[in-house]
């Protein structure tokens, strides 16, 4: 528990919730990142601008914070590229097949008490924990 | 135009949240998933705070008949549990646990100076494409 950071977690989480509320309030959209991003690959007319702007916002928001504040963590080094590629493929296929990720199901869906999102969230938390267990133990 | 600006603003808030909460740090995410090891429960609080704010916010927002700059709300209304949902979520969790990135933090970390998100996000786009091709008939 040496790296437990309750305050930054609560503040950061509140920002994420606020972002989801703003996007629904203004644009009528659910802030599901995998859906917003993957929608760019099958573009419908007039439907790409807000997606690109949201992604730009993610980059700007995170970069400003990471560049302007003292580093809160040491970047990971020497991590396997093969693992990154396999993980990226699984996350891409999985979120596309399961219609959502941590944001769309885990935050927005759970807040709406959607049964699909609750099942999805329990499932990805479960397989995520099992994966870490097997990768660290074996 | 306005809808792009409001979306940009929401994106900035989201990116700030991911950076402040350190979800952009894959080591933090893996420490959260490592419940039998040196467990770091911080990300439960991230989720708790995000859900608490949107739980209240969504209820206030959907009292309006339309969103501010769009013609209608687009909120999923499916309630069926199918194998796509469960298998997709299961695969996503495996990838999440392997590298410690989910889509939002990976994209947000693209400018962090680490090369990891670039490789991950490229593969993730390939994954979106593979699934869209498989399900298109």
Interface residues (C-beta under 8 A of the other chain):
Chain A: X1 X2 X3 X4 X5 X6 X8 X9 X10 X11 X12 X13 X14 X15 X16 X17 X18 X19 X20 X21 X22 X23 X24 X25 X26 X27 X28 X29 X30 X31 X33 X34 X37 X38 X41 X42 X49 X50 X51 X52 X53 X54 X55 X56 X57 X58 X59 X60 X61 X62 X63 X64 X65 X66 X72 X73 X75 X76 X79 X81 X83 X84 X85 X86 X87 X88 X89 X90 X91 X92 X93 X94 X95 X96 X97 X98 X99 X101 X102 X103 X105 X106 X107 X108 X109 X110 X111 X112 X114 X115 X116 X119 X120 X121 X123 X124 X125 X126 X127 X128 X129 X130 X131 X132 X133 X135 X136 X137
Chain B: X3 X4 X5 X6 X7 X8 X9 X10 X11 X12 X13 X14 X15 X16 X17 X18 X19 X20 X21 X22 X23 X24 X25 X26 X27 X28 X30 X31 X33 X34 X35 X36 X37 X38 X39 X40 X41 X42 X43 X44 X45 X46 X47 X48 X49 X50 X51 X52 X53 X54 X55 X57 X58 X61 X62 X64 X66 X67 X68 X69 X70 X71 X72 X73 X74 X75 X76 X78 X79 X80 X81 X84 X85 X86 X87 X88 X89 X90 X91 X92 X93 X94 X95 X96 X97 X98 X99 X101 X102 X103 X104 X106 X107 X108 X109 X110 X111 X112 X113 X114 X116 X119 X120 X121 X122 X123 X124 X125 X126 X127 X128 X129 X130 X131 X132 X135
